[in-house]
């Protein structure tokens, strides 16, 4: 098996992304998806904030 075939097996194509989006729409409904994305965005924001604060604390400890 050459490396091109291995790469193509790992990444979904355009049609696959459409099927994934349709499945999510059917599972969660049109009203729930924006709420889920808002929750994910808030979680990422908190994670970045916490990692930044921890990095600052480590810099202070080194001084």
C-alpha positions in Angstrom: 0.0 0.0 0.0 1.5 3.3 -0.9 1.5 6.4 1.2 -1.2 8.2 -0.9 -3.7 5.4 -0.1 -2.9 5.6 3.6 -3.5 9.3 3.6 -6.8 9.1 1.7 -8.1 6.5 4.2 -7.4 8.8 7.2 -9.2 12.0 5.9 -12.9 12.2 5.1 -13.7 13.7 1.7 -16.3 16.4 0.8 -19.1 13.9 0.5 -18.3 12.4 3.9 -18.4 15.8 5.5 -21.8 16.4 4.1 -23.0 13.1 5.5 -21.5 13.9 8.9 -23.3 17.3 8.9 -26.6 15.7 8.0 -26.2 13.1 10.7 -25.5 15.8 13.3 -28.5 17.8 12.1 -30.8 14.7 12.4 -29.4 13.8 15.8 -29.5 17.2 17.5 -31.9 19.2 15.4 -31.5 22.7 14.0 -32.1 24.5 17.3 -29.6 22.5 19.4 -26.6 22.8 17.1 -26.0 26.6 17.7 -26.2 25.9 21.5 -23.7 23.1 21.2 -21.3 25.2 19.2 -21.7 28.1 21.8 -20.8 25.6 24.6 -17.8 24.3 22.7 -16.6 27.8 22.0 -17.0 28.8 25.7 -15.1 25.7 26.8 -12.2 26.4 24.4 -12.1 30.0 25.6 -11.9 28.9 29.3 -9.2 26.3 28.4 -7.1 28.9 26.6 -7.5 31.3 29.6 -6.5 28.7 32.1 -3.5 27.6 30.1 -2.4 31.2 29.7 -2.7 31.8 33.5 -0.7 28.7 34.3 2.0 29.7 31.9 2.2 33.1 33.6 2.4 31.5 37.0 5.3 29.3 35.8 7.1 32.4 34.5 6.7 34.1 37.9 8.0 31.0 39.7 11.2 31.1 37.6 11.9 34.7 38.6 
